[in-house]
């Protein structure tokens, strides 16, 4: 098997493999870039407008998604 590809033939020729967990990272970024979606005051949570606690919530979600993507890709890197 070619060292630049995984078992499914995914690879770009320079040793890097596109892992499906990268899509999770892209989704997290796209959600936070869509400011008109969450640019509002109501509903409030403990007195904080939606705009602030939505962003704070995505900090924790992105932390979990980043850790998951890291460990998922690290596992596949060790099997090469």
C-alpha positions in Angstrom: 0.0 0.0 0.0 1.2 3.5 -0.8 2.4 5.4 2.3 0.6 8.6 1.2 -2.8 7.0 1.3 -5.1 5.4 3.9 -7.0 2.2 3.3 -9.7 4.1 1.4 -7.3 5.7 -1.1 -7.6 9.2 0.4 -4.4 11.2 0.1 -3.0 14.2 -1.6 0.4 12.8 -2.5 2.5 14.6 0.1 1.9 12.3 3.1 -1.2 14.1 4.5 -4.5 12.3 4.6 -7.8 14.1 4.7 -9.6 12.7 7.8 -13.4 13.0 8.1 -13.0 14.7 11.5 -11.7 17.8 9.7 -15.3 18.5 8.6 -16.2 18.8 12.3 -13.6 21.6 12.6 -14.9 23.3 9.5 -18.5 23.2 10.8 -17.5 24.8 14.1 -15.7 27.6 12.3 -18.6 28.2 9.9 -21.2 28.4 12.7 -19.2 31.0 14.6 -18.7 33.1 11.4 -22.5 33.3 10.8 -22.9 36.2 13.2 -26.4 37.3 11.8 -27.7 33.9 13.0 -27.0 34.7 16.7 -26.9 38.5 16.7 -29.8 39.0 19.1 -30.5 39.7 22.8 -33.2 37.2 23.6 -33.2 34.6 25.1 -31.0 35.5 28.0 -29.2 33.1 30.3 -28.4 34.3 33.8 -28.7 37.9 32.5 -26.4 37.4 29.6 -27.7 38.1 26.1 -27.9 35.3 23.6 -25.1 36.8 21.6 -22.6 36.3 24.4 -23.6 32.9 25.8 -23.9 31.4 22.4 -20.3 32.3 21.6 -19.2 31.1 25.1 -21.0 27.8 24.4 -19.2 27.4 21.1 -15.9 27.8 22.9 -16.6 24.7 24.9 -18.1 22.8 21.9 -15.0 23.7 19.7 -12.7 22.6 22.5 -14.4 19.1 22.6 -14.5 18.9 18.8 -10.8 19.9 18.5 -9.8 17.3 21.1 -11.8 14.6 19.4 -10.4 15.5 15.9 -6.8 15.5 17.4 -7.1 12.1 19.1 -8.9 10.6 16.1 -6.2 11.7 13.6 -3.4 10.9 16.0 -4.6 7.3 16.3 -4.6 7.0 12.5 -1.1 8.6 12.3 0.3 6.0 14.6 -1.0 3.1 12.4 1.1 4.2 9.5 
